[in-house]
Amino acid sequence: MSQSPSQPNQFDKKSEAWSARFSEPMSDLVKRYTASIDFDKRLAAVDIQGSLAHAEMLAATGIISAADYQAIERGMAQILQEIEAGQMEWSLDLEDVHLNIEKRLVELVGDAGKRLHTGRSRNDQVATDIRLWLRGEIDIALDLLRQLQHALANLAKEHASTILPGFTHLQVAQPVTFGHHLLAYAEMFARDAERLQDCRRRVNRLPLGAAALAGTSFPIDRERVARTLGFDEVCRNSLDAVSDRDFAIEYCAAAALIMTHISRLSEELVIWMSPRVGFIELADRFCTGSSIMPQKKNPDVPELARGKAGRVYGHLMALLTLMKAQPLAYNKDNQEDKEGLFDTVDTVRDTLRIFVDMIGGIEVRADAMRDAALQGYATATDLADYLVKRGLPFRDAHEVVAKAVRVCVDRGCDLADLSVNELQSFHPDIGNDVHQVLTLEGSVAARNHVGGTAPEQVRAAAQAMLEATSA
């Protein structure tokens, strides 16, 4: 079926698409206050993509003619070229990216451009655009997470046997390997990727066809548009489709967790690079100097990433607050969903990209790590386990080793520095083989099970991660 003859160009007399309803123009202050074109023009490409799929469906169902569809296709191709070439003139008077593109389309193809909006509203149009755009950004983030896991696994495999003090309460606890420590972060980022994959499923549902809030009286084919745009399914309720933003909130929650893990890793990089610790050196391209102290090399990238985590948390809270009291269906409040979402996406993407490069350029100082592991009686638990294997209850073994540690503290020596005779004075079951369990290498090698810090396990885990994250 073909549309009735078009009405006079809605853009002819005044710039607002609804100008005939009003007796006076919008004030310049209100235009600036309500306009979103300065930030939502980044949606232009997906807006055109969604509009073309909508137009194709309108033509396939006979709602518009094939000639109109061809004209729309031709006009949109030119608009996309103009945008990519920086030649598109964005107007504040037209408020947002959608009306700017529509006006340009009407200028290029006339009445066919006016028919494009048949059977849809800006409400379902913008919801579709955001989902299309966010889906693409999730795919980029997933690839960057994969690259980061790969970089961590590469470094972990290289340092599967490098001894590092493991900490609890920031006190030396037990020796681990640096590779094992790095793989802990690789696991965190793997879970982040799982969350994003799951979030993507709910993002990938088509709102188009919900129109303003109630659907449309035109015989549209929503499933056809969904297939064209690669959506898994359509949103099942028109009210929900135009007013829902929980998919954006879910993305921001997943992003907040990514930045939490980035921030934790950043904290360790900052500590490890401190001259008082000296475990690693970051490449110069990720650091800055001081304006007054010529000797300084500051780990600015991890410090700033640690700070940017709070920025992402703020956007999550803003979106939750934005939605918490909105009645159905669409409200103008939802214009505020974009800037926080856009900034979150940009922050996560840029942070992951730079961390992939930074991790690959870490210089490890294995001797400093090993020396630090020798402090704090890191093998005390190994001595307790040694006694348990000889039949002593663990709590009794714990007490025996605590007494030995106290003597070492008084003497200023390590457990491994005590002779067999001295160790036997704490318990007679201690034998001549005791020093095998008091070495750092013996301690990590003994944890030879899935998830343990033994070099054999670390190499296997790193290899599995490398294979899982290979492009």
N, C-alpha and C positions, 0 to 999 in steps of 0.2 A: 504494500500500500504506500502511496506517495503522500508526502506532506502537503497540506493546503498552502496556497500562495503565501509567501512570507510577508510579515509586517514590515513597516519602515525600519530602517537600520536602527537598532537600539543604541548605537554609538553616535548617531548623527547629531543630535541636539545637545546632549550632555554626555559626559564621560561615564557616569554611573550606569550600570546595567539595569538598574531599577528606577531610572530618573523620572519616568512618567508618573510614578506614585507620589512624588514629593513636590512641594511648592517652592522650595528654596534649595540652593546647592549646599553641599556639605562644606563646612568651614575648613580652611587650610590646616588649622590645628588638629581638627578631628581626622582629616585625611592622613596626616602624619602619624597620629596616634593609632589609627586602626589599620593602616597599610602594613602589608607583610612582604611586599615585593623585594625589599632590600635583602631579605634572607631566604625567602622561599623560591627565588629564581633558580636556585640550585636544583629544583625539582623539574626544570623545564624539559629535560630529555625524557624523563619517565612520564611527564604529563602528556607529551606528544605520543609516546608509546601507548599509553592507555587510551588516548583519544582515537588513535588509528584502529585499535582493536574494537573500540565501541562503534566507530564508523563502519568498519567491515561487517560487524554484526547487524547494524541498522540496514545496510544494503542487502545482506544475505536474507534478512527477514522481510524485505520489501518495505521497510519503514521509510527509507530514503532510496533514491534511484542510484543505479550503478554509476551514472555520470557524476552525481553529487559526490559519491565516494571517491571516484578518481580525482575529482577536483580537490577534495580535502587532502587526499594523499599527496598530490602535487604541491599544494600549498604548505603542508606540514614539512615536506622535504626541504623547501626553500627556507622556511622559518628555522629549521634545525641548522641549516648551513649558516644562516645569519647569526644565530646564537654562537655557534662554534667559531665563527670568524670575528666575534665581538662587535657585530654590526646591528644587533637587535637594540631598539630603543625602548627601554623599560620606563613606563610611566607610573608615577605615584598616584595619579588620578584614577588609574585602573586597579589600584589596590593590591592585586596579587598576580602571581605568575599565570594563573588560569585565564583571567580576563585579558591580560596583556597578549597572550598567545591567541586567544579567540579574536580579539580586535584585529590583530595582524592578519589572521587567516581570512577574516571578512574583507579586509583591504585587498587581499591577493585573489580571492576566488568568489567574492560576492555572496549570493544567497546560499550557496552550498555550505559556506562557512557558518551561516546562521543556523543551519539545520543540524549541525554537529551536536548541539546540546540537547537534542530531542531525547527524551527518555532518561535523562540523568540530571543531577543537581551538582552544584559545587560541593555539597556535603559528601556525597559518595565519590565524587571525583578526587577530592583532596585525600580522602581516606585511602583510596586506591593508590594514588601517587606515593604517599608516605610508605605504604606497604611495599610497593615495587622498589622504591629507592632503598628502604631499609634491608630488604632481602638481598640486594646486591652488595650492600655494605657488610652484612653478616658474612657473605661468602668471602669477601676480602679479609675480614677479621679471622675467619676460620683458616684461611691460607697462611696468614701471618702467625697465628698460634702454632700451626704445624711447623712453620719454619723455626720458630723460637724453640719448640720442643726438640727439633732436629739439632739446632745449635747447642743446646744444653746436653743432649745425648752424645754429640761428638766430643765435647769437652769432658764429659763424664767418662767415656770410654778411654780417652787418653790418660785420665787420672784415676783409673779404677783402683790403683794400688797406692795412691798418694794419701798419706796419713794426715788427718785433720782432727783437731779436738772437737768432739760433739759436746754441745752445751745444753743444760737445762738451767733455768733461772740465770742465764748468762754466766754460769759457773761450769768449769770443766767437768764433764760427766763421764763419758766413755769415748775411746777413740773410734772414729769412723773413717771412711775414705772420702776424699773430696768429690770423687765421682758419685758416691752414694748421696752426698748432700745435694749435689746439682740435680740428680734424678728426682729428688723430692719436689723440686720446683717443676720439673717436666711433668710430673704426675698432676700437680695442681693445674697446670695449663691444659693438660689433657681433659680434666674434668670441666674446665672452662669451655673447652671446645664442645664437649657433650651438651653442656647447658645451652650454648648458642645453637647447636643443631636442633635441639628440642624446641627452643624458642622460634627458630625458623619455620617449623611446622605450623605454628599458630599465626605467625606473620603471613604465611603464604595462603591466605584465604581472601577471596575477592569480595569487596564491598559493592562494586559497581552494579547498578541495577536497583539498589535500595532507594535511589533518588534522594529527595529531601529527607524523608523519614518513613514513608508509607509504601514505597515501591512506585511503580508507574503503570498507567493504563495502556501503554504500548506493548505489543506482543514481543517483548525482547527475549533473547536467548542468553541467559547469564552463563550457562555452562560453556557455550561456545567462546565467550569472551575469556572465561577462565582458562580454557585450553590454549587459546591464542597467546595469552600472557604468561602461561606456565604456572598458574595457580593450581594448587592441589584440589581445592574445592571452593564453593561460594559461601559467604556468610549467610546463615540460615534465617536470620531475623533482621528486617530492614531497620528497625529502631536501633538495635545493637550495632549494626554494621556501620552506621554513620556517627554514632556517639562513642563507640568503644575506643579507648586508647590503651587498654591494658597490655596489648602487644608491645607498645613502645615502653611502657613501664617495665615489662618483663625483660626487654633488651637492656634497659638501663640498670636493672638489678644484676643481670649477668655481667654487664660491663663493670659495675661496681666491684664485683668479686674478682674480675680480671685485674682491676687496678689495686685491689687489696693484695693480691699475690705479687703484682709488680712492685708494690710498695714494700712488702716484706723482703723481696729480693734486693730492692734498692737499699734498704737499711743495712743489709749484710754487705753489700758491695762497698758502701760508705765506710763501714767499720773495718772491713778487710783491707781497704786501701789506706787507712790511717797509718802513718809511720810507726805508731805505737804497736800496731798489729803486723802490718806489712805482709799480709798473705797474698795479695794480688797487686797488679798494676793495670790500670785501665789505659787504653790507647789515648794518646794526646788529643785526638779529635773529639773525644767525649768529655774533655775537661777544659777548665779555664784557669787563668792566673789571677793574681791580685793586683789592684791598681797601686798598691803601696808596698807590698811584700814580694820581692822578686823571686823568692824561692818557692812560692806556693804553687801547688797543682791541685785544684779543687774538683771533686767529682760532681760537677754541676748536673749532668744528665740524670743520674740516679736520685740526686736530691730533688730536682725539679719534678721528676716522675712521682716521687713520694708525695710531693705537694699537690700534684694534679689529681691524685686519688681523691682528695677532699673535694675538688671541683666536681668530679663525677658523682660522688655521694650527694652533693648539693642538688644536682640536676634530678637525681632519682627522687629525692624528697620533694622537690618542686613539682614534679609530675604527679606524685601521689597526692599532694595537697591540691593540685589543680583539679583532679578528678573526684575528690572525696565527697563533694556536696552537689554535684551536677545532676539535675533531673534529666530524664529522657526528653528529647533526643539530643540533637546537636545544639551547642551553645557557643557563643563567640569566645568564651574562655579558651576553647580548644585551639585557638590560634597560638596560644602560648605553649603549645606542646612542641613546637618545632625547634626553636633556638636551643633549648636545653638538649633535645635529642640530637640535633646536628652537632653541637659542641661535644657531646659525649662520644659520638661516632668518630669525630675528628681526633679527639684526644686519645681514644683507644687505638685507632689506626696508626697515628703518628708515633705513639709510645711503643707499640709492638714493633713497628718497622725499625726504630732506632735501637731497640733492645736486641733484635736479631743480629744486627751488625756489631753491637757492643759486646755481646757474649762471645762472639767469634773472635774478638780481638783481645780477650783477657790474657795477661801474662801471669802465670801461676808461680809463686815462690814456695816450692815444696819444702825446702829446708826450714823456713820460718813456720810453716804449718806443723811440721814434725816436732820442732823444738817446743812449740806451744802445747802440743799434746803430751809432752813429757812433764808438764806442770799440772798440778792438781790431782795427782794419784788416779789417773784415768783408768788404770787396770785393777783398781781395788775390787770391782765386781767380779772380775775374772778370778781373783784369788778366792773370793767367797764361793763362786761356782766350783772351783777346784776342790774345796773342802766338802761341799755338798755331794759331789761325785764320789767322795770317799765315805759317805754315810752320815755326815754331820747335818742336822736340820738347818735349813737356811737361816733362820733367825739366830741360831747359835753361831753359824759361820759369819754372819753379818757382824756380830759382836766381836768375834775374834779379829776380823780384819780392821774393824774400827779402832781397836787397841793398837794394832800394828801401825795404822796410819798416824795415830797420835804420837807414837814414838818417832816416826819419820818427820812429822811436823817439828818436833822439838829438836831433832838433829839437823833439820834442813836437808834431808835426802829423800830419794824416791824408794818405793817398795822394792824395786828391782836392785837397789843398792844394798839391801840387807842380805847377809849370807844365809845359807840354808840353816845353819845352826841357830842364827838369830830368829829366823822365821819359825823354826820348830819350837822355840821358847813360847810362842803364842799358841801353838797346837802341835802335838806330836805326830799327827797324821800327815803333816807336810813333808814331802819327799824331795829327793834330789832333782826331780824333773820340774820343780815348781817354777823355775825361772822361764820355762818355755811359755807359761801362760801370762807372765808378767811383762812380756815384750809387747810393744804396740802392734807389730806385725802379727804376732800370735793371737792377740785379742781380736783383731778384725777378721783374721782367717777363721776363727772359731765360729763366727756368725754365718755359717755356710748353709743358709736355707733361703727359700724364696722370700724376698723382701729384706734380707739381711745385708750387712755391709761388707761381707767377704768379697775380695776382689773378683773371685770367680762369678759370684752372683751379680756384681755390679756390671761386669763386662757383658754378661748374658742379658741383663735388663737394658743396658744401653743399646746393645745390638737390636733387641726387640723393638725399642723405641725408634731407632734409626730406620728400621724396615717399615714400621707402621707410619712413619712420617715422610717417607721418600716420595718425592713428587711423581 
